Amino acid sequence: MSRTSPHQALHHPPLSRRGLLRTAGGLTAAALGAFAAAPTTATAAPATFTHPGMLHNAGDINRAKVRVAAGTDPWLSGWRKLTADSHSTATWTPRATATVVRGGTGQNYHLLYNDIAAAYQNALRWQVGGTEANAACAARILNAWSTTLTSVTGDADRFLASGLYGWQFANVCELMRGYAGFDLAAAQEMLVKVFYPLNHDFLTRHNGACVTNYWANWDLCNMASVMAIGILNDDGAKYDQAVTYFTSGAGNGSIAHAVPYLYTDPAGYALGQWQESGRDQGHTVMGMGQMGAVCEMAWNQGDDLYSYDGRRFLKAAQYVAKYNLGGDVPYTTYTWGTGQSCARTSQTVISSASRGQVRPVWAMLHYHYNRRLGLDDKYVSRMCSSVAPEGGGGDYGPDSGGYDQLGFGTLMYAK
C-alpha cells in the first residue's frame, strides 16, 4: 500500500460552481463532474442565497415528490420508511423548554433532538406528500422552540448540542420557509442568539483546550451549524466562516486534519484515514454524516467542498466504508495534543469497536459522487446498498447517536 504524508496539498481550493455556471451560461451535471477536481480560485458567499438550499434543494424535493407519486423505487421504499416512523405523525406534541442541558446534571437534551426529528420528518411529509397537517405540525414544533429556548448549557458536551441541533434545526426551518404558519423571523433570531455564539466560541477557543483536543465531529457539527445559520439568515459572513474553517481551520474538523493520511489500496482505490478511526467506528461513521452535511449545504449554494483537495473527503468515505464492510485498510499511528497542555497521545491501530454500525449517512455520499459526478465509489456504493432504505431519528435507537443525522437519504438523494 502506498501512503502520502499528512496535511498535504493545501493549495487546492474548492471549485466554484457558481463561477462555472456564470461563465458557461449553465452546464449539465455531467459537465460539472468533468471539472470537479480542477483547482480554481475560491469565491465568497453567494450574493444571493439559494432557497431551499441546505440539505435539500428544489430539485431534490420535486424528484422525490414525482417518484413517490409514481410508486417508483427506491423512492417509494424511502417514503414508506418515513411514514412508518412515529416521529412523522402530524399529532406530535412539542416539548419546548427554555434551557437545554447536555452533559452534567439535569440533562434534558433528548427533548430537543426528538422534536427536531419530528419537525424534519413532518416537513418532509409535507414537501413530498403535500399534507397540510404535517406542515402545521412542523411549524408548531419550530415555533414552540423558537419562542421558548433561551440557552444551551451543560459541561463540554453543550458544544455538541450547539452544533448538532443548530444545523439540524436550521435545516428544518429551511424546508418550512415560506409556509404561512411558520415564524421564520423568530427562528432566525433564536438561532443567532442561542446557537451561533456557542458555535463561534467553540471554533475559535475549543473550550479553552488544546486545539486538537476535541475529535473531528465537534468541529464539524459546529461548522455545519454556522453554515446553516448563515444560509437561513442570508448571512454571507457566517457562511464564509464555515467554508474557511473547512478548508483551513486549526482544529480536527478541517479537511486536512480530519483526513490526515492518504493511501491507495491493492485494487487501486484511493483511501483516506479518518481522524477518529482509532477511536471507534460509531463516531467515525458519524463523521461521514457531519462532513457530508457541510459539503451538501455548500454544494447547494454553489461551492464544491466535496471535491476540495483532490476529493479528499471521498477518499475518507471509501476508507470508512471499506473497513465497516469487513475489509482491511491501512492505518498509520495517529498522534495528537490533548487537554490544556497539549500532552501528546497516540492510537497505534484502527479500532474495531462498533464496526459495521448502521447510520443513515451513505446515500448522500453515494448519490453525489457516483450519480452526480459519475465516479467509481465502490465501497461507498456497497455500504449505501447494504443500509437502504435509510430511515432517520427513531429508527436507529433511542439514544442521541441515533439522532446525530436527519436521515432519509434514499428518499431525498436517489437519482
PyMOL commands that set and color helices and strands:
alter all, ss='L'
color gray80, all
select helices_A, chain A and resi 17-24+29-35+58-70+75-84+86-88+110-129+132-146+158-176+184-208+216-232+236-248+255-258+281-299+305-324+362-372+378-387+400-403+409-413
alter helices_A, ss='H'
color red, helices_A
select strands_A, chain A and resi 2-4+15-16+99-101+151-153+261-264+270-273+303-304+334-338+343-347
alter strands_A, ss='S'
color yellow, strands_A
deselect
rebuild
show_as cartoon
